Amino acid sequence: MLQILHTIPALDGGGADRILYDYCIRMSDVIHFDFIVHTENQGILEQELQNIGCRIFHIQPLHTNARAYCSNIKNIIKNEKYDIIHVSQGYRGLIMIFYAKKYGIKVRIAHSHMAYIPESIKEHVVRKISTFFVKRYATHLFACGKDAAIWMWGREAYTSGKVHIMTNAIDTERFKYSEEKRDKIRAELRLEDKFVIGNVARFSYQKNHEFLIRVFAEVKKIRKDAVLMLIGRGELEADIKNQVSVLGLNDSVIFMGVRNDVSELLNTMDVFVLPSRYEGLPVTLIEVQANGLPVLVADTVTKEIYINNNVAYLPLSINCWVDAIICSSTKTRFNNGSELVKNAGYDITLESLGLLQHYKELHDGTNSQ
């Protein structure tokens, strides 16, 4: 049985976390997976992975204790016997890739999930230098899409076929719209007569909740029945809750926390909003299109996953977003969303079979050398 080590910041239900989870549980009968997570907190996906035999190593983040971080990474990679390491941190995975090469892991995958992150000159230089060494130590490059591949690994690497695109695939059947579930959950949450604006995202600078709250404050002046449902948690959650309180929106903003039933909750929404400052290829946009929801997304986000015409890209202007949200109340769901998403290559059942075969080919290729 192949032994694969994944490294990822957390296993807490976010986009990349959920993607890896969904892929791994579908291959766990033929591949053994372990995980390094860069937090001491247990994520909501961990127990189910442990139930199928995965080991999860919690280590301190690099910025809290660099010496302990490097020592822990080295000991795990040195003392365990892995055929493949799959590092889902782009250029920030340099230390893992370095130790993997040093201690003989033959297949070393560096995976990019982000694109076009705003950078200072110093950050740009650090990324370029780190990326140079990652590409030297890694044996294979992955990305979630074209933009993430080009931004992280370079246009030449992408156009020459040196980057494998591992799609952010989902369980398309699970995200199908259900009128029955909509009515049931809206009744449970007392949202029967509400105009529900939804967002699923980590509370971080990237996801731009501060802008969203300012937009919602203006929407509320026009639509008294509007509520904002926020699913997720993160380092800026307290700041956003304070902003909501200052603006007098406590009764209209619902903080749902991290949830395992996002596919159910999407049914309750009338419009989905994602005003991110930057993204790689956000899995949540695939999920909401499978559900058929009207979607408003920042024009800073890749258009690679424009699957149905219920998606509108907008500049980050408050007035523009307010108008678009109000207009979206007249739109209906796209009836065939899940089928379109499946046909576009984002169905996890099919894609996991492809990834399983790819892992085997990479492993067999090193053994034949």
N, C-alpha and C positions, 0 to 999 in steps of 0.2 A: 504494500500500500504506500502510495506517495505521501511524504511528510512535507507539509507546506506551512511556513510561518508567515502570517500577515502582521504588518505593523500599521497602526492607525491611531489618531489622537484619542478616540473614545469609541465605545460601542453603546451609544445612548439614543439610537433611533433617528439620528440625523441622516442626511442624504447618502453620503459615502458609507456610513455605518450600516444603514439598512441595505444598501446595495450588496455589500460584502456578505452580510448575514443571509440575504436571499439566495445569493449564489452558493454559499458554502453549505447551507442545509440541504441543498439539492444534490450535492456531490459527496456528502459525508459518508456514504456507504462504500465509496471507492477511494477517497482521499481523506487523510487525517489532517485537520487544521488546528494550529495553535495561533494565539494572538498576543502581540505586545500592544498595550494601550498606555498612552502617556498621561495618565491621571491615576490618582489613588482612589477615586470614587467608582463605585460599581454602576455600570450602565444598565438600562432596562433590557438590553438584548443578551446580556452575558449569561443569565441562568439557563436560557434555552440552548445556547451554544455549549455550555458545560454539560447539559443533559445528554448531548449527543457525543460527548467525549472530548470536546475541545478544552485545552488548557489556556488560561488567560493570565498573562504576566502583567501586573501593574507596576509601572516604574514612575519615579518622579519626573516631571517635565524638565527639559534641559535648562530652562531659565531659572529654575529654583535651586538646582545643585548640579552643575555641569560634571563634576568628578563622579558623583554617584550615578548620574545618568549614563555616562560612558562605561562605567564599571558594570552596571547592570546589563546593558546591551551586550557588552563583550562576553559576560558570563553565560548569558542565555544562548547566544549564537555559538560560543565555543563548546559548551557542554552538552548541548542537544544536537541531534543528528537530523538535519533537514535537507531535503532534496532541492527545495525552492524557497526563496524568500521573496515576498511580494510586498513592497514598501509603498503605501498609498499616501505619501507626503511630498511627492515631487522632489525638488532640490533640497528640501528640509530633511530628506531621508539620507543625507550624505553619510552620517555616522553609521547607520545600520548597513548601508551598502558597503562601506569601507570594511567593517568587521566581517561582513558576510564573505567578502573576497579573501580577506586575510585568513579566515578559518575554514575555507574550502567549500562553501556552498556554491555549487556549480551553476545554478540558474538564479540570477539576481535581477528581479524586475523592479524598475522604478516607474511609478504610476502618477500621472498628473491629473488632478481633479479641478484645477483652477486656471483662469485665464484673465489677463489684463487687469491685474491687481494694481491699484495706484501705488506708486513707489517714490520714495525720496531718491536722490542720487546715490546715497550710501546703500540703501536697500537694493537698488538696481545693480550696483557693483557686486554686492554680496551674492545676489541671485545668480548673476552671470558666472562668477568664479565657482560657486557651489555647483551649478549646473554642469560646468566643464568637467569637474571631478566626478560627479555622479555618472555622467555619460561614459567616463573612462572605466569606472568600477562596475557599473551595471552591465549585464549581458543582454538585457532586453528592455525596451521602453514601451510603456503603455500610456494611454490617455483615454478620457471619457468621451472625447469628441475632437473635431478638427481644431477648434480655437484653442482648447487646452493643450493639444499636441504642438501646435505651432508656437504658442507663447512660451511653453516650457522647454521644448526640445529643439525648436527651430524649424523653419520652413523646409530646409533641405532634408532634414530627417523625416519630416512628414511626407513630402512629395516623393521621396525615394523609397517609401514603404518601410522605413525602419521603425515606425511607431505602430503598435497594434492597438486598434480601437476596441476597448472593452465597454460595451454600451451600458448605460444606466438603465437596465431593463427592470420591469416590474411584473407583478402578477396581474395581468390585464383583466382577468375574470373578477378578481377581488375588488377592483376599482370601478367596475361597472356601476352606473347610476341605478339607484333603487328608490322608487317613490314610497314604497312601504317603509323602508328604513328612514327616509327623510321625515315622514310624518311621525314615526315613533320617537326618534331622537329629538326632534324639535319640540314635541310634547313634553318629553322628559326634562329638557332644558328650558322650557317655557318660552319658546321662540316662535310659536305658531303664527303670530301676526307681525313678525319682525323681518326687516330687510337685512340679511346677514352677509357681512363682508368678511372674508376669511383670509388667513395668512398662516403658513406653516414654515417656520424658520427659526434658527438659533438666534437668541438675542445678542447680536454682535454688531460691530461697526459695519461689516460687510452687508448685512441684511437691511440696514437703514430704517429701523423701526421709528426712530425719532421723526423722520419725515412722514412716515405713515400716520403717526398720531396727529401731526399737524394737519394732514389732509383730512383725517376722519373728523377732527374738530369742526372743519368747515362743512363737511358733508352733513354732520349732525344738525347744523343750522337749517338745512334744507329738508332733510328727511328725519323727522323726529322719531321714526320707527327704526332707524338704523342702529345696528350693533356691530361691534368688531370682535371677531373671534380669533385669538392669537394662540397658536399651538407651538410649544417649544419652551426651552429655557436657555439660559446663557449668562455670560458675565455682565451684560448690561440690563438684565431684567429689572433689578431694583430701580435703576435710573428711569426706565420706561414707565414703571408703575408710579413713580413719583411725578413724571410728566403728565400721566393720565389724571392723577389726583389734582395737580395744580390747575389743569384745564377743566376740572369738574366733570370728568367723563367716567367716573368709577362705576356708575350704574349701566354704562353702555359698552364697556370693554370687558371681555371675558378672557381671563388668563387660564388656559386649559392645561398648561404644563406639558411635559413629554407624554405622548400617548402611543399606545399600541394599536389604536383603532382609528387611525387617520383616514383610512379608506371609508369607514362608516361616517365619520364627521364631515367629510367632503359633501355628502348628500344633503347636509343641513344648510350649506352655503348657497347664496344667490350669485355671488361674484367672488373670484379669487384675485388677490393682489400680491405682487412681488416687486417692490421698488428697490431691489438690490443695487448697491454701488458697483458690484462686479460679481461674476459667477464663472464657473467652468461650463458645466452642462447640468443645470439643476434638475434632479430627479423629480422634485415636486411638480415641475411643469409637465412632466410626462404623466404623472398621476392625475393631475386635474384635467388634462386633456382626455384621458381615458374615461374620466367621470363625465366629461362633456360640459363642464362649467365654463361660463364666460370668464376670460382671464385678462387681466391688465398687468403688464410687466414692463420694467424699465428698459429703455432702448440701449442700456449698457450691457444687457444680457444677450448671449448668443441667439441667433435666429435659426440655428441648426435644428431645433426641435419644434419648429412651426409645423404642426401636423394637421390641425384643422383651423378653419377661419373664425373660430371663436376667440382667438388670441390677438390682442392689440398691444403694440409696443409704443411706449410713451416717454417723452423727455421728463426729467425730474423737475417738473414745474408743478407747484401746488394747485394752481387754478386748472391746469390741464387734467390732473388726476381727479380733482373734484368733479369736473364736468363729465369725465369718462365714467366715473363710478355712478353718478346720477343717471346717465344714459344707459348704463348696463342693466338697470332695473327693468328695462323693456325687452331685454334679450332672453332667449330661452336656451336650454341646454342643447348641445350637439348630440343627436340621437345615437350615432354610431361611433362614439369616441373610442371605446375599447378596441373595436375591430381595426380602426385606423391606426391606433398605436401599435397593435400587434403586427399589422402589415408593414409598418415603418421600421420594424426590426427591434422593438423594445419589449418583447415578450420574454419573461425570465425563464420559462420552461424551455423554450428553444435556444435561447442564448447561453444558458448554463451547460447545455450539451456541447455547444461550440467551445466554450471556455475549458471544459473538461478535456476535450480532444486537444486543445491548444497546449494545456499544461503537459499532457502526455507527450506531445511532439517535442516540446522544449526539453523535457527530461530525457527522452530517448535520444534526442540530438546530441546532448552532452555525453551520454554514455557511449555513443558510436564514434566519438572523436578520438 
